[in-house]
Amino acid sequence: MTATRNAPATGTHTAGYLALRLPAGTWVRHEDDKARRIWIAQPCACAICVSATLLGAPATHYELRTSDGYEATLVHVRHTSVVPHLHPDELFQVYASPLTRPQTATHLRKTLRQAFPGVRFSVRRGRGWTFSVRWSGGPSDVEVASVTAPLLADYATPGRRRARPVTVTRFGRATYGTPLVDAITLNRR
């Protein structure tokens, strides 16, 4: 991810869908599916989800389709009930080495400051590869989620789930690598 957004939000509707962890077209498994089939995740297009994102709420549900894209659609599936599954093209893909947690936090802070000048953000590291972002006033949760989501997934290429490699300068030393983030908690005060 660079200082600009990978897929600029053109409206509240788009920004809400960028808040989902996985981009459209990602292969997933559904936790309640006993047959352990592979599904293709798409943002939910039911009336509830579409109207909620138009009003500024972040999207929280997926629509799951079979590999042909049409039959046996599961609608309004909670985003926490799917597990990403590697696409065969991803198995042998070479990625840049991962950034450390402090380097990833530095990159996240810089990206937020560039996207929202004048707003003070607090980025804290949690357990593992989780981060929490706090701020007061300024942008909504959806707007901040549209900036932080590319650390979780790459929205430029639907089959790829890792963030793009970036260059981070910390204490005068530049490092090139891939930010690895499991979750980002947003808290607007």
Secondary structure, 3 states (H helix, E strand, C coil): CCCCCCCCCCCHHHHHHHCCCCCCCCEEEECCCCCCCCEEEEECCCHHHHHHHHCCCCCCEEEEECCCCCCCCEEEEEHHHEEECCCHHHHCCCCCCECCHHHHHHHHHHHHHHHCCCCCEEEEECCCCEEEEEECCCCCHHHHHHHHHHHCCCCCCCCCCCCCCEEEEECCEEEEEECCCCEEEEEEC
